[in-house]
Structures are given as structure tokens and as C-alpha cells.
Amino acid sequence: MKKLIAFLFVVVGIINLLPVIGVTSAAQLEEMYRVTLTSSDLVLLMRHRAVLLSIVGGLMFAAAWRPELRTAAIIANFTSMFTFVALSVTEANVNPALVRITAVDVFGLVALIGAAGLHWSGRSN
């Protein structure tokens, strides 16, 4: 069971690390999210978002092998993914790239909830 829990944490960690490529340039961000970043302020915010997601992803990787970090990782990641999904479904005009990201986050939430359930049920021993 330990390996399954670690695997689920790694899968969710990878989902969070994927946007880190956006740190390199506005063009990468625009391609990834299919948005037009009309100001350097928006580029800055989106690049910062990429860094924050990579921190959550890194925490997920660390928690895969350090069970004492799992509760913090679960809470941080659940908060991040759930709020994006909730905000996304309340918006009227979400582009197809963001719909895809929402679907990936839903998948990530399912994996995270599975990992959390296994971890908190004591099956991580």
C-alpha cells in the first residue's frame, strides 16, 4: 500500500509541476493556457502562479516519501486544485485549454482523495 500512496502523490505532484515551464516566458504561458497576456503585469502574475504550483508539486513529491509531510501536502494541494475547479465551473466563458486543465485537476483531486483516504485510514503502514 505504501507504494500505491507514494505513486498517487507523485502523479498529483507531476500535475502541479507541469505549469513550471511557464516561468520561462510569456509565449509559453500563452501557448499553455491559450490566453493572450496583454500586459507585463499579467505575465508576472502568471509566472508567479507557475512558481507557486511548482512549490505545491514539490511538496507532493516530498510527501510521497516523507509521510509526516502528507497532511500538509494534501491540504495545500486540495485547496489549490479544488479552488481552481470551483472557480472554473463558475465562469461562463472558459477557453478549451482551461477546460482541459480543469479536467486534469478533477483527475488530480480524485487521485489525491484516494491517496488521502489510504493515508488517513492507516493503510500507509
LINDAVEN-V790938 format. One record per residue. N is the residue number from 1. RES is the residue in three letters. PSI is psi in whole degrees, 0 to 359 (none if undefined). NEAR is the number of other ideal C-beta (glycine too) atoms within 8 Angstrom. Layout:
{{N/RES/PSI/NEAR} {N/RES/PSI/NEAR}}
This chain:
{{1/MET/328/8} {2/LYS/318/7} {3/LYS/322/6} {4/LEU/315/8} {5/ILE/313/14} {6/ALA/318/10} {7/PHE/315/9} {8/LEU/321/13} {9/PHE/319/15} {10/VAL/317/11} {11/VAL/312/10} {12/VAL/325/14} {13/GLY/318/14} {14/ILE/316/9} {15/ILE/318/12} {16/ASN/332/15} {17/LEU/338/12} {18/LEU/318/7} {19/PRO/351/11} {20/VAL/338/11} {21/ILE/338/9} {22/GLY/346/14} {23/VAL/332/8} {24/THR/326/5} {25/SER/158/6} {26/ALA/324/8} {27/ALA/319/6} {28/GLN/316/10} {29/LEU/314/15} {30/GLU/321/11} {31/GLU/316/7} {32/MET/315/10} {33/TYR/354/12} {34/ARG/49/9} {35/VAL/162/9} {36/THR/119/4} {37/LEU/107/10} {38/THR/355/4} {39/SER/159/6} {40/SER/335/5} {41/ASP/315/6} {42/LEU/321/9} {43/VAL/314/11} {44/LEU/313/8} {45/LEU/318/8} {46/MET/322/13} {47/ARG/320/11} {48/HIS/320/8} {49/ARG/317/10} {50/ALA/319/14} {51/VAL/315/10} {52/LEU/318/8} {53/LEU/325/13} {54/SER/328/13} {55/ILE/315/8} {56/VAL/317/13} {57/GLY/318/14} {58/GLY/321/10} {59/LEU/321/14} {60/MET/318/15} {61/PHE/315/12} {62/ALA/319/10} {63/ALA/337/14} {64/ALA/326/12} {65/TRP/354/6} {66/ARG/89/8} {67/PRO/333/7} {68/GLU/346/4} {69/LEU/353/10} {70/ARG/318/14} {71/THR/315/6} {72/ALA/318/9} {73/ALA/318/14} {74/ILE/313/13} {75/ILE/313/8} {76/ALA/314/10} {77/ASN/319/15} {78/PHE/315/12} {79/THR/314/8} {80/SER/306/11} {81/MET/316/12} {82/PHE/317/9} {83/THR/323/8} {84/PHE/314/11} {85/VAL/313/12} {86/ALA/316/8} {87/LEU/321/8} {88/SER/317/13} {89/VAL/346/7} {90/THR/351/5} {91/GLU/140/7} {92/ALA/320/3} {93/ASN/75/4} {94/VAL/130/8} {95/ASN/162/9} {96/PRO/326/6} {97/ALA/320/10} {98/LEU/329/12} {99/VAL/318/10} {100/ARG/317/8} {101/ILE/321/11} {102/THR/316/13} {103/ALA/319/8} {104/VAL/319/9} {105/ASP/325/13} {106/VAL/315/9} {107/PHE/315/9} {108/GLY/320/14} {109/LEU/319/12} {110/VAL/314/8} {111/ALA/318/11} {112/LEU/316/14} {113/ILE/321/9} {114/GLY/313/9} {115/ALA/317/14} {116/ALA/316/11} {117/GLY/315/8} {118/LEU/317/13} {119/HIS/309/12} {120/TRP/342/6} {121/SER/356/6} {122/GLY/9/5} {123/ARG/5/8} {124/SER/0/10} {125/ASN/none/5}}
